[in-house]
Amino acid sequence: MDALDRALLSELAADPRLATAELARRIEVSVPTARDRLRRLQESGVIRGYRLDIDPAALGYPVAAFVRVRPGPGQLPKIAELAQSLSQVSECHRVTGEDCFLIKVHAADVSSFEDVLDRFLLYGQTTTSIIQSTPVPPRTPGLGDHGSTGSGHGRRRRTSNGT
């Protein structure tokens, strides 16, 4: 991956719906070059897919929390299966340490959140941290101007007002 690939990824991370012609204009290459780079990044697995970012609160799930789960003996696979089956779970990570799972859960209110937690308690101990705010939203490491030390493309990013 070179600086041009990183610039392309940075633009797509900011707006995955960019048309190839606009992407090419922003990274200052021809449309065929941008198209070829994009195809190679997809085929090599660097770009795994395109996702829609929906606010769970807008769907009626304003309560969000991270739940750490320490499984009881023999319960490890059951926790992963339960997390997979619950629509309130948006992420489930197997982690090191005393807890084996870090799970992100969304709920309509504290009562319905408690119902979800009770299902995990059948298989182990839980520790919950309710999310108050998200000062750093999810982002891709190594892209953009957020203090990364990676090599930049060397071109100044334009803002919407052309500066």
C-alpha positions in Angstrom: 0.0 0.0 0.0 1.3 3.4 -1.0 0.3 7.0 -0.2 -2.2 7.0 -3.1 -4.0 3.9 -1.7 -4.1 5.5 1.7 -5.5 8.7 0.2 -8.2 6.7 -1.6 -9.1 4.8 1.6 -9.2 8.0 3.6 -11.7 9.5 1.1 -13.8 6.4 1.1 -13.7 6.1 4.9 -15.1 9.7 5.0 -17.8 9.0 2.3 -18.1 5.4 1.1 -20.8 6.5 -1.4 -18.3 8.6 -3.5 -18.6 8.1 -7.2 -15.4 6.9 -8.8 -15.1 10.1 -10.8 -15.4 12.2 -7.6 -12.9 9.9 -5.8 -10.4 10.3 -8.7 -10.9 14.1 -8.6 -10.2 14.3 -4.9 -7.1 12.2 -5.0 -6.0 13.9 -8.2 -5.7 10.8 -10.5 -7.5 9.7 -13.6 -10.8 7.8 -13.3 -9.2 4.6 -14.7 -6.4 4.8 -12.2 -8.9 5.3 -9.3 -11.0 2.4 -10.6 -8.0 0.1 -10.9 -6.7 1.0 -7.4 -10.2 0.5 -5.9 -10.5 -2.9 -7.6 -7.1 -4.1 -6.4 -7.9 -3.0 -2.8 -11.2 -4.9 -2.9 -9.6 -8.1 -4.5 -6.7 -8.1 -2.0 -9.2 -7.9 0.9 -8.0 -4.4 2.2 -11.6 -3.2 1.5 -13.8 -5.9 3.1 -17.1 -4.2 2.3 -19.2 -1.1 2.5 -21.5 -0.5 5.5 -24.4 1.6 6.4 -24.0 3.5 9.7 -27.3 3.7 11.4 -27.9 5.5 14.7 -29.3 2.8 17.1 -31.1 5.6 19.1 -33.0 6.6 16.0 -34.3 3.0 15.9 -35.5 3.1 19.5 -32.3 1.9 21.2 -30.9 4.9 23.0 -29.1 2.8 25.8 -25.8 1.4 24.8 -23.3 -0.5 27.0 -20.2 -2.6 26.8 -20.6 -5.9 28.7 -17.7 -8.0 29.7 -18.5 -11.6 30.2 -16.5 -14.2 32.2 -17.9 -17.6 31.2 -18.6 -20.4 33.7 -16.8 -23.7 33.0 -17.8 -25.1 29.6 -20.0 -22.1 28.8 -17.7 -20.3 26.3 -19.3 -21.4 23.1 -22.8 -20.7 24.5 -22.0 -17.1 25.1 -20.8 -16.6 21.5 -23.9 -18.3 20.2 -26.2 -16.2 22.4 -24.5 -13.0 21.3 -24.9 -14.0 17.7 -28.6 -14.7 18.2 -29.5 -11.4 19.9 -30.4 -8.4 17.6 -29.5 -6.1 20.5 -25.8 -7.1 20.2 -23.9 -5.1 17.6 -20.4 -6.4 18.5 -18.9 -9.4 20.2 -15.2 -9.7 20.7 -13.2 -12.6 22.2 -10.6 -10.9 24.4 -7.7 -11.8 26.7 -7.7 -11.4 30.4 -10.2 -12.7 33.1 -13.2 -11.8 30.9 -13.4 -13.7 27.6 -15.9 -11.5 25.8 -16.5 -7.8 25.3 -20.0 -7.3 23.9 -21.7 -4.1 22.8 -25.4 -4.1 23.6 -28.2 -1.7 22.7 -31.5 -1.4 24.4 -34.7 0.7 24.4 -34.4 1.3 28.2 -32.7 0.0 31.3 -35.4 -2.6 31.9 -35.0 -4.2 28.5 -31.2 -3.9 28.9 -31.6 -5.9 32.1 -33.4 -8.6 30.2 -30.5 -9.0 27.8 -28.0 -9.1 30.7 -30.0 -11.8 32.4 -29.7 -14.0 29.4 -25.9 -13.8 29.6 -25.9 -14.4 33.3 -27.1 -18.0 32.6 -23.6 -18.7 31.3 -21.2 -16.6 33.4 -20.5 -13.3 35.2 -21.0 -9.9 33.6 -19.6 -6.5 34.2 -21.3 -3.6 32.5 -20.2 -0.1 31.5 -23.0 2.1 30.1 -21.8 4.4 27.3 -22.3 8.0 28.2 -20.8 9.6 25.0 -18.4 8.7 22.2 -15.7 11.4 21.9 -13.9 9.3 19.2 -16.3 7.5 16.9 -15.2 4.3 15.1 -12.5 5.0 12.6 -9.8 3.1 10.7 -6.3 3.3 12.2 -3.7 4.9 10.0 -6.1 7.0 7.9 -6.9 10.7 8.1 -5.5 13.6 10.1 -6.1 12.4 13.6 -2.6 12.3 14.8 -1.4 9.3 12.8 2.3 9.0 12.1 1.7 7.1 8.9 2.8 8.6 5.6 0.2 10.9 4.1 -0.5 11.3 0.4 1.2 14.7 0.5 -1.8 16.6 -0.8 -3.9 19.0 1.2 -7.4 17.8 1.7 -10.0 20.1 0.4 -13.0 21.2 2.5 -16.5 21.6 1.2 -15.9 25.3 0.6 -12.9 24.6 -1.6 -10.1 25.6 0.7 
